[in-house]
Structure formats: structure tokens, C-alpha cells
């Protein structure tokens, strides 16, 4: 089921870190969520970094907020799925 990062975090007993990917991304591309700031579900701020083929990638280099503070773009959008490995 497609959710936002905060719903996935909450359903996963608020355990960090965890991996997610956007539903349309290739299976080898994902994001490691390292920190959540969420005062009221289902929105907040999620921080982390993208990985591709198991290594950190520059996928979010286009986003000034990610470059400055590692804020994951579109973390509140309903396009994310949990990566189980």
C-alpha cells in the first residue's frame, strides 16, 4: 500500500533507521530515513540520504533543502513504500 514516510514510520513502531522508496523508482533505488520530526501525524520532516545499488547516491543533489539539512524531498507525499531487506 502506498503511504507517506510518516505513516510508514508510525506503522513500523517509530523505529529508525528504515528504508523506503517511491513507488515508481527502480527496485535498486531507495532512501535511508535516519531522523523524523513529527509533531502531528501524518506530516512532518524526514531526514536521510538516497542510495542506489547499496551505496549513497547524489539523487537529491538538485534539492537545496536536502543539500543543506538532508531533508528528504516529498516525504509527505503518498508515494512511498517500505523496503524490506
Contact map, one row per residue, 1 for C-alpha under 8 A:
1110000000000000000000000000000000000000000000000000000000000000000000000000000010000
1111000000000000000000100000000000000000000000000000000000000000000000000000011110000
1111101100000000000000000000000000000000000000000000000000000000000000000000111110000
0111111100000000000000000000000000000000010000000000000000000000000000000011111110000
0011111110000000000100000000000000000000000001000000000000000000000000000011100100000
0001111111000000000000000000000000010100111101000000000000000000000000000011000000000
0011111111100000000000000000000000000000110000000000000000000000000000000000000000000
0011111111110000000000000000000000000000000000000000000000000000000000000000000011000
0000111111111111010000000000000000000000000000000000000000000000000000000000000000000
0000011111111100000000000000000000000000000000000000000000000000000000000000000000000
0000001111111100000000000000000000000000000000000000000000000000000000000000000000000
0000000111111110000000000000000000000000000000000000000000000000000000000000000000000
0000000011111110000000000000000000000000000000000000000000000000000000000000000000000
0000000011111111000000000000000000000000000000000000000000000000000000000000000000000
0000000010011111110000000000000000000000000000000000000000000000000000000000000000000
0000000010000111110000000000000011100000000000000000000000000000000000000000000000000
0000000000000011111000000000000111100000000000000000000000000000000000000000000000000
0000000010000011111100000000000111000000000000000000000000000000000000000000000001100
0000000000000000111110000000011110000000000000000000000000000000000000000000000001110
0000100000000000011111000000011110000000000000000000000000000000000000000000000111100
0000000000000000001111101010111000000000000000000000000000000000000000000000000111100
0000000000000000000111111000010000000000000000000000000000000000000000000000001110000
0100000000000000000011111000000000000000000000000000000000000000000000000000001110000
0000000000000000000001111100000000000000000000000000000000000000000000000000000000000
0000000000000000000011111110110000000000000000000000000000000000000000000000000000000
0000000000000000000000011111100000000000000000000000000000000000000000000000000000000
0000000000000000000010001111110000000000000000000000000000000000000000000000000000000
0000000000000000000000000111110000000000000000000001110000000000000000000000000000000
0000000000000000000010001111111000000000000000000111100000000000000000000000000000000
0000000000000000001111001011111100000000000000000111000000000000000000000000000000100
0000000000000000001110000000111110000000000000011110000000000000000000000000000000000
0000000000000000111100000000011111000000000000011110000000000000000000000000000000000
0000000000000001111100000000001111110000000001111000000000000000000000000000000000000
0000000000000001110000000000000111110000000001110000000000000000000000000000000000000
0000000000000001100000000000000011111000000001110000000000000000000000000000000000000
0000010000000000000000000000000011111100000111100000000000000000000000000000000000000
0000000000000000000000000000000000111110000111000000000000000000000000000000000000000
0000010000000000000000000000000000011111111110000000000000000000000000000000000000000
0000000000000000000000000000000000001111101100000000000000000000000000000000000000000
0000000000000000000000000000000000000111111100000000000000000000000000000000000000000
0000011000000000000000000000000000000111111100000000000000000000000000000000000000000
0001011000000000000000000000000000000101111100000000000000000000000000000001000000000
0000010000000000000000000000000000000111111110000000000000000000000000000001000000000
0000010000000000000000000000000000011111111111000000000000000000000000000001000000000
0000000000000000000000000000000000011100001111100000000000000000000000110011000000000
0000110000000000000000000000000011111000000111110000000000000000000000110010000000000
0000000000000000000000000000000011110000000011111000000000000000000011110000000000000
0000000000000000000000000000001111100000000001111100000000000000000001110000000000000
0000000000000000000000000000001110000000000000111110000110010000000001010000000000000
0000000000000000000000000000111100000000000000011111000111110000000000000000000000000
0000000000000000000000000000111100000000000000001111111110100000000000000000000000000
0000000000000000000000000001110000000000000000000111111110000000000000000000000000000
0000000000000000000000000001100000000000000000000011111000000000000000000000000000000
0000000000000000000000000001000000000000000000000011111100000000000000000000000000000
0000000000000000000000000000000000000000000000000011111110000000000000000000000000000
0000000000000000000000000000000000000000000000001111011111000000000000000000000000000
0000000000000000000000000000000000000000000000001111001111100000000000000000000000000
0000000000000000000000000000000000000000000000000100000111111000000000000000000000000
0000000000000000000000000000000000000000000000000110000011111100000000000000000000000
0000000000000000000000000000000000000000000000001100000001111110011000011000000000000
0000000000000000000000000000000000000000000000000000000001111111011000000000000000000
0000000000000000000000000000000000000000000000000000000000111111001000000000000000000
0000000000000000000000000000000000000000000000000000000000011111111000001000000000000
0000000000000000000000000000000000000000000000000000000000001111111100000000000000000
0000000000000000000000000000000000000000000000000000000000000011111111101000000000000
0000000000000000000000000000000000000000000000000000000000011011111111111000000000000
0000000000000000000000000000000000000000000000000000000000011111111111100000000000000
0000000000000000000000000000000000000000000000000000000000000001111111100000000000000
0000000000000000000000000000000000000000000000100000000000000000111111100000000000000
0000000000000000000000000000000000000000000000111000000000000000111111110000000000000
0000000000000000000000000000000000000000000011110000000000000000111111111000000000000
0000000000000000000000000000000000000000000011111000000000010000010001111110000000000
0000000000000000000000000000000000000000000000000000000000010010110000111110000000000
0000000000000000000000000000000000000000000000000000000000000000000000011111100000000
0001110000000000000000000000000000000000000011000000000000000000000000011111100000000
0001110000000000000000000000000000000000011110000000000000000000000000000111110000000
0011100000000000000000000000000000000000000000000000000000000000000000000111111100000
0111000000000000000000000000000000000000000000000000000000000000000000000001111100000
0111000000000000000001100000000000000000000000000000000000000000000000000000111110000
0111100000000000000111100000000000000000000000000000000000000000000000000000111111000
1111000100000000000111100000000000000000000000000000000000000000000000000000001111100
0000000100000000011110000000000000000000000000000000000000000000000000000000000111110
0000000000000000011110000000010000000000000000000000000000000000000000000000000011111
0000000000000000001000000000000000000000000000000000000000000000000000000000000001111
0000000000000000000000000000000000000000000000000000000000000000000000000000000000111
